Amino acid sequence: MSHSASQSARKDPEAVILKATAAEAPGARLVVAGLPVVERAIKQLGRLGSTRVVVASDGAVALPGQLPANVTVRPLAGDPAQALAALQAELGQPLVLGADVVRPQTRRFDGGLRVVDEGTRRQAEDAVFGDLLRGDLGFVARHINKKVSFWFTRNVLCHLPVTPNQVTLGAGVIGLVGCFLIATGSRPAIVAGFLLAQVQSILDGCDGELARVRFQQTAIGEWLDTIVDDVLNLTLVGALGIGLARLEGRAAPLYWGLLGCAMLLTYNVIAYRELVKQGEGGEVLKIRWWWARGQDFTEVLSEGRPTSGFNLLVALGKRDFFVFAWLVLAVLGQLHIVLFYALVIAAIYFVVALVQLVARPTPHPPGTS
């Protein structure tokens, strides 16, 4: 059974007690990735809509003002130990979790790290961010971008009153400024523009990181992140065509840039159509591709491929890689290679989208697989 299948097959408990008493107070009050440990536990358990969560409190731990719909607070009157035992008996001896324990998202109930001081707080925060390293990350994202974005999210954004969507839009503005500089046709401005595109690519990871560590993932945020990236991809290719045409005083690069934009736009329209039709939210990675036997892109990568050519093609087409590669090529003055690279990626996306639009899987007769 795959990891995703085992996750879906796992049954959530009917009830959970979150123990928030004086014994848990020292660690429950500490802040991990922008949230007090007790609030992190409540938000995490609150995402289990089918599970009744009862916070057993003796008043020693401050609780958030707004609680998820499935979370209630039960004051522990008198002796806390006796009151807790009575509550457990009332609820049928459910699982009891400490409000000073941080459980990374891949381990909701088993394991976890108890926070008692600054050292354990940092260990828990390391675990929370370490859990964000998905297996489908590209080479540049894993070894360059994430090293910067993790630091920025952890040490800056988690301590600011900003939302993930605001981070998405702010990064998008930086990317658009970069596209404007590229379109000017000045070599120094073009290099600066690609540098800003790389900055946007790094910040593009921060919005998702912030959303996950704060439990602020939303369908709107997922769509916004996808649309901003796609708009920037289109604008970046178009700006490259305009800038190269101005730099050389001829129209050919502009026409090639427009062709690349047309192919990317076609891919975007078909991809959005598939996302809506399949009901998979706003993340393109979730699209089930017919040429891949109905698998999404993450499943295709997890299977592995016998040829290194396929892996190389996938790597070259990942946004983290090509934005960084274009910056390096721009610094080296190889703008024609950048334009050719962009056209190859656009053509591959275009063909994949057309295959998805035209081809459909052959339906199996009832009772067969």
Helices and strands as residue ranges (DSSP letters): H 3-9, E 15-20, H 25-28, E 31-32, E 35-36, H 37-46, E 52-57, E 71-75, H 80-90, E 95-98, E 101-102, E 113-114, H 118-130, H 139-140, I 141-145, H 146-155, G 157-159, H 164-183, H 187-213, H 219-248, H 252-278, G 284-286, G 290-292, H 297-303, H 308-317, H 319-331, H 335-358
